[in-house]
Amino acid sequence: MTQTAQSPGTASPETPSPEFRSFSVHARHIDAHHARVVEEASFEAAAVAYVEDLHDLPADDEIRIIVREVASGHEHCFVVDLHTGDAAPCA
């Protein structure tokens, strides 16, 4: 059997990259059953990626995002600034 070399940091199509994890993400103002699964490196990156594709943005300057890691079930809340894209833990 011949194996092909892969560049560092790349994974085969069958296995997800070890740097990325699956997160279920939804905006706090939207029901959880409208969550979307994103593949990102961190909870914060998942929150920002979700907001970048969100069409139902509130009129406020920030939005609260709930991020749950699919594998572990751990959940975090982030406030994302809609102007800068900065994410911080919910207070």
C-alpha contacts under 8 A as a table, 3 or more apart, distances in Angstrom:
res1	aa1	res2	aa2	distance
6	Q	10	T	6.47
6	Q	11	A	7.49
7	S	10	T	5.71
9	G	17	S	7.40
9	G	19	E	7.98
10	T	17	S	6.45
11	A	14	E	7.93
11	A	15	T	6.22
11	A	16	P	6.28
11	A	17	S	5.05
11	A	18	P	7.86
12	S	15	T	5.56
12	S	16	P	7.38
12	S	17	S	7.93
13	P	16	P	7.12
16	P	20	F	7.13
17	S	20	F	5.56
18	P	21	R	7.39
19	E	40	E	7.78
19	E	41	A	5.52
20	F	39	E	5.76
20	F	40	E	4.79
20	F	41	A	4.36
20	F	42	S	7.57
21	R	39	E	5.36
21	R	40	E	5.56
21	R	41	A	5.98
21	R	42	S	7.46
21	R	69	E	7.46
22	S	37	V	6.44
22	S	38	V	5.74
22	S	39	E	4.67
22	S	40	E	6.67
22	S	69	E	6.14
22	S	70	V	5.64
22	S	71	A	7.27
23	F	37	V	5.39
23	F	38	V	5.38
23	F	39	E	6.33
23	F	40	E	7.38
23	F	43	F	7.45
23	F	46	A	6.67
23	F	67	V	6.36
23	F	68	R	5.43
23	F	69	E	4.42
23	F	70	V	5.29
24	S	35	A	5.97
24	S	36	R	5.54
24	S	37	V	4.40
24	S	38	V	6.53
24	S	67	V	5.89
24	S	68	R	5.12
24	S	69	E	6.32
24	S	70	V	6.23
25	V	35	A	5.14
25	V	36	R	5.34
25	V	37	V	6.18
25	V	38	V	7.28
25	V	46	A	7.21
25	V	47	A	6.80
25	V	50	Y	6.77
25	V	65	I	7.02
25	V	66	I	5.71
25	V	67	V	4.57
25	V	68	R	6.33
26	H	30	I	6.71
26	H	31	D	7.51
26	H	32	A	6.02
26	H	34	H	6.66
26	H	35	A	4.48
26	H	36	R	6.50
26	H	50	Y	7.56
26	H	65	I	5.83
26	H	66	I	5.46
26	H	67	V	6.80
27	A	30	I	5.27
27	A	31	D	7.69
27	A	32	A	7.87
27	A	35	A	7.86
27	A	63	I	7.20
27	A	64	R	5.92
27	A	65	I	4.41
27	A	66	I	6.03
28	R	31	D	7.19
28	R	32	A	7.86
28	R	63	I	7.86
28	R	64	R	5.54
28	R	65	I	5.58
28	R	66	I	6.23
29	H	64	R	7.71
30	I	34	H	6.85
31	D	34	H	5.72
31	D	35	A	7.60
32	A	35	A	5.29
36	R	50	Y	7.70
38	V	46	A	6.35
38	V	49	A	7.66
38	V	50	Y	7.42
39	E	46	A	7.12
40	E	43	F	7.59
40	E	45	A	6.02
40	E	46	A	5.41
41	A	45	A	6.48
41	A	46	A	7.49
42	S	45	A	5.16
42	S	46	A	6.22
43	F	46	A	5.16
43	F	47	A	6.36
43	F	67	V	6.31
43	F	68	R	7.80
43	F	69	E	7.55
43	F	76	H	7.31
44	E	47	A	5.14
44	E	48	V	6.38
44	E	78	F	7.38
44	E	87	A	6.34
44	E	88	A	7.92
45	A	48	V	5.20
45	A	49	A	6.03
46	A	49	A	5.11
46	A	50	Y	6.13
46	A	67	V	7.11
47	A	50	Y	5.25
47	A	51	V	6.38
47	A	65	I	6.13
47	A	66	I	7.50
47	A	67	V	6.42
47	A	78	F	7.05
47	A	80	V	7.59
47	A	87	A	7.54
48	V	51	V	5.13
48	V	52	E	6.21
48	V	80	V	7.03
48	V	85	G	6.53
48	V	86	D	7.80
48	V	87	A	7.03
49	A	52	E	5.16
49	A	53	D	6.79
50	Y	53	D	5.52
50	Y	54	L	6.19
51	V	54	L	4.89
51	V	80	V	7.88
54	L	57	L	6.55
57	L	63	I	7.78
58	P	61	D	7.91
58	P	62	E	7.88
58	P	63	I	7.05
60	D	63	I	7.18
61	D	81	D	6.12
61	D	82	L	5.53
61	D	83	H	6.91
62	E	79	V	6.40
62	E	80	V	5.41
62	E	81	D	4.41
62	E	82	L	5.21
63	I	79	V	5.55
63	I	80	V	5.33
63	I	81	D	6.72
63	I	82	L	7.08
64	R	77	C	6.77
64	R	78	F	5.57
64	R	79	V	4.48
64	R	80	V	6.33
64	R	90	C	7.32
65	I	77	C	5.61
65	I	78	F	5.17
65	I	79	V	6.30
65	I	80	V	7.26
66	I	75	E	7.01
66	I	76	H	5.90
66	I	77	C	4.57
66	I	78	F	6.53
67	V	75	E	5.54
67	V	76	H	5.30
67	V	77	C	6.20
67	V	78	F	7.80
68	R	73	G	5.83
68	R	74	H	5.52
68	R	75	E	4.15
68	R	76	H	6.45
69	E	72	S	5.70
69	E	73	G	5.22
69	E	74	H	5.45
69	E	75	E	6.42
70	V	73	G	5.45
70	V	74	H	7.82
76	H	89	P	7.55
77	C	89	P	5.92
77	C	90	C	5.40
78	F	87	A	6.02
78	F	88	A	5.35
78	F	89	P	4.42
78	F	90	C	4.92
79	V	87	A	5.61
79	V	88	A	5.35
79	V	89	P	6.08
79	V	90	C	5.49
80	V	85	G	6.01
80	V	86	D	5.63
80	V	87	A	4.41
80	V	88	A	6.59
81	D	84	T	5.62
81	D	85	G	5.17
81	D	86	D	5.40
81	D	87	A	6.54
82	L	85	G	5.54
82	L	86	D	7.88
